[in-house]
């Protein structure tokens, strides 16, 4: 197993779109997640002895339909026959005893309406300590998508999940579809998956702020290409003035590969971090379904029994 040690990243704090020294920009636009209607997952027979999963949710940024995604995640996992899934939208009163009832905890949580807002909703000190103690004591943790837009001012959290999006240096690459490069296909999560898997209607998190001396085992990367910032490709979501040639040159990490999925140990616990999976559309494809469900199983047990879905399987190329 190769261990990637990532140095501390230091950059100037982003002041604003128009600031001459700014390398990154925060784009806001009028948007509200659509209303979703999905099936309600029925309880699981306790005799099946499935792995118990708790999704911690209840607050997220304005781009994310977290209630709809929670429902999709729960349905996706329970349909494998391997998991029994619960969701809480109020973890402020969470305790270690509560978490110990589960084999793995999934975070689908962001403390801000926009990820550079100064005001955030953190959990209670008791609940926060419970989460860290749970993982440190051997509990599994899955950090999922928007949970990386949380904690850039919380060093302990960044250490727990490995990396976070920092408004002063990080960005979302404009394309809504991009190829994931599985750089390690020998790990239990990725074994049997083809080398490149496509995402759809998704976010590529780039230039993230990694925890100092983080020992992450990177499973997948994505390439952030300056060519993909062309207004003809990005569409109206990203105004052309935001990504002029001059501003692109000032952006660090451009035309480079960026970690998108990794694993690490935290005390006795296993942590699976997956930065992609923006919405129900992205969760509809075999690549993400495969990596997510197998990653959850690995975080819970340290091994993987779930199969690789058909469109994600490795295949001969010669």
N, C-alpha and C positions, 0 to 999 in steps of 0.2 A: 504493500500500500504506500503510495507517495503522499507525503504530508506537505502541504503548501503553507509556508509561513509568510504572512503578509505584513509589510511594514506599516507603521502609523502614517496615515495620510493627513497632510496639513495643507489647507488652502485658506484664502481670504473669504470672509463671510460675504455672501451675495447681498448687495445693497439694493439693487433694483435693475429693471430691464434696461434703463437708459444710462446706467452708470458705465463710464468708459472702461473701467477695469474689470467689469463683471464677465465671467466666463460662462456662467449658467444663468438661466432665466426660469421663472415660475410663471406658467401660462394659466390664467383663469378664464373660464368661459361659462356662460349660462347653461346649466345642465342639472337635471335631476334624474336619478335612476328610474327606469320604467316600472310600473306596477307589474308584479308577476303573479301568476296563478299556477301552482304546482301541486302535485299530489302530496297528501300527508302520509308520512311513513308510519306504518303501524308498528306496535311493539313486537319485540322478538321473544320467542319462547326461551325462557332461561335455561331449559334443558339443552339447548344448542351449544352453550358454553362458548359463545363468541368473544372475541377481544372487545373490551369496552373502551369507547372513544368519547371524549368530551371536547366539543368545540366551544371555545371561549370567544364570544362575539359581543355585539350590542352597541358598538360605536365605530364609525369608520368615516373615511373621507367622502366627499360629495359625489365622486365618480363611481362609487361602489355600492351596488345593490346587495348589501351584506345579508339581508334576510333571505333574498332569493338564492344567493350563492350558498348560504348555510343549508338551505333545503336541498339544493342540488348535491352538495357534498354529502349530506346525510343519505340521500337516496343512492348516490353512486357507491358509497362504501357499503351500505347495508345490502345492496343488490349483489355484491360479491359473495355473500354468505359467510364472510369472515368476521364482520364487525357488527356490534350493537352500538349505535351512536346516539348521544344526547347533545343538546345545545343549551348553553346558558348565555343570556344577554345581560346578566347582572352578576359580575364576578367580584364586585366590591366587597361582598361578604363571604368570599371564598376562604376555605381553610385547608390545611394539609390533610385532615381526616377526609374531607370531601374529595380531594384529588386522588387520594390513595385508593378510592373505589374504582379507578380507571387504570387501564394499561397504558394509555397514551393520551396526551392532551394536544389539541390542535388550536393554534392561535389564528383567528381571522378577525383581527382587531387593529384599529388605529385610533389614537387618542384625539385626533384633530379632524375638523371639517375639511380643512386644507392642510397639507402636511407641513407647511411653513408657518401656520398660525401660531401666535405666541400663547394662546389659551389652549389647554389640553385637559382631557379627563383621564387621569391616572386612577388605577385601582387603589383601594385602601392599603396602608402599609402592611396590615396583616395578610391580605390577599396576595400582595406582591411577594412577601417573604415565603408564603406557602408555595407559590409556583416555583421559586428558585430551590427551595428545600425539596420539593417533590422530584424535580429533575436531578438534582445533586444526589438524592438518595436512591436513584435507579429508575425513576419514571421516564417514559418516552415523551419526546416533544416534537411536534411538527410546526414549524414556522411557515406560514402560508401567505404569499403575495403581499397584500396590503399591510401585513404585520411588520414589514420592513420600512414602512413610512412612519413608524412609531419608534421612539427611543433614541433619536440622534442626540438628545441632551441627557441620556441616561446610560452611562458607561456600563453598568452591570448588565443591563438588558442587551446592549450590543455584544457583550461578551457571551451572553447566553445563546443568541441566535447567530452570531458570527459576523454580521454586517448589517448596516442600516442605510437608508437613503438620507443623505445630508443635503438640505436645501442649498448649502453653500458650494457644493461640488458635484452632487449627483444629478442625474437626469433620466428621463424616459426617452428612449430613441423613438422617433415619430412613427415608423412603420407599425401597422397593426398585425402583421404576420412576419415571422422571422424563423430561421432555422436554428434549432438547438444542436450543438455539437456535443455528443456524448464522448468525453475525453477519457472516461474509464468505463469500459463495458465488462469488467471482471467483478465489479461489486455486486452483491446480491440484488440490489434494487435495479440495476441496469443490465444484468446478465440476460442475453437473448434479445435485447432491444437493438434495433438498427442504429448505425452510427449517427445519422441525422434524423431528427424528428421536427416536424413543423408545428408552430403554434398559430392560432387564429384569433383575431380580435383581442390581442394581448399586449402587455407592456414589457419592453425590454429594459430592465433596470441596469444602468451603466454608471461606472465611476463611483460605486458605493463606498461608504466609509467602513472599513473593516476594523474589527477589534484589534488593539495592539497585541502583537505576538499570537494572533489567532492561528490555531493549528487545524485548518480546514482541509478535508479531503474533497476536492472539487470533482464532481461527477459530470457536469455539463456547463458549457460556455456558449455565448452568442457574440457575434461580431458586430460592433457598432461602426457602420460605414458612413463617412461624410457624404457619400453620394446619395444615401437614403434620405438626407435632409432637404433634397431638392423640393421646392414647393409643388412641382407637378406630381410628386409622389406622396407628399405628406397630407395634402388636402387642407380644408379650411380650418381645421382644429389648431394648426400651428401657423400663425401669420408669418409671411415671408420676412418681415423686418426682424423677427426673433432670431432667425438663423441666417444671417448674411454671411458671405464668405469670410469677412473679417472676424465675426464672432465665432464661426466654426474653427478658425485657426487658433483661437484663444482657449478652446475647450479641451481640457485634459482628457486623455483616454480615448481620443477619437481614432478611428481606423485601427481598433485593437479588439482583442477578445476579452470578454468580461464574464466572471463566474455567475451562473444563474441557478445552480443547484449544487448543494454540498452536504456533507455529513461531518459531525464532530462529536466528541465525547464532552460531557459536562458533569464532572464528578463521576458518579456511577451510571449516569443516564446517557441515553443516545438522543442526538438532535438531528433531525432531517429538515433542511431548509430548502424551500422551493419558491423562487421569486415570481414565477409566472402563474397564470390561472385567474385572469381578471374577472371573468363573468361566466354566465351559463353557456354562452357560445363557445368559449375556449374549453370548457369542461365537456364538450360534446364529442371530442376527438380522441381516438384510441391512444395516441402518444401521451397526452397529459393524463388521461385516465389510468394508463398503465403505470406511469412513473409515480403518480400521486398515491394510488392504492398500495403499491408495493413499498413505497417509502413509509407510509403509515404503518404497515405491517412490520417493517424492519425496525422502526423506532420503538414499537411495542415489544418486539420479541428478539431482535437481533438476527432474524433469519427471514426468508421470503418463500412462501409457498404459492402465492397467487400467480397465475399464468400471464404471459405477455399477450395482449390482445392482438388480433390479426394484423391490423394496419400498422402496428408498432414493431412487428417481429423483424428480426434480421433476415436477410435474404441474399442469395448469390448475386454478385455484381459483375462476375466474369464468366 
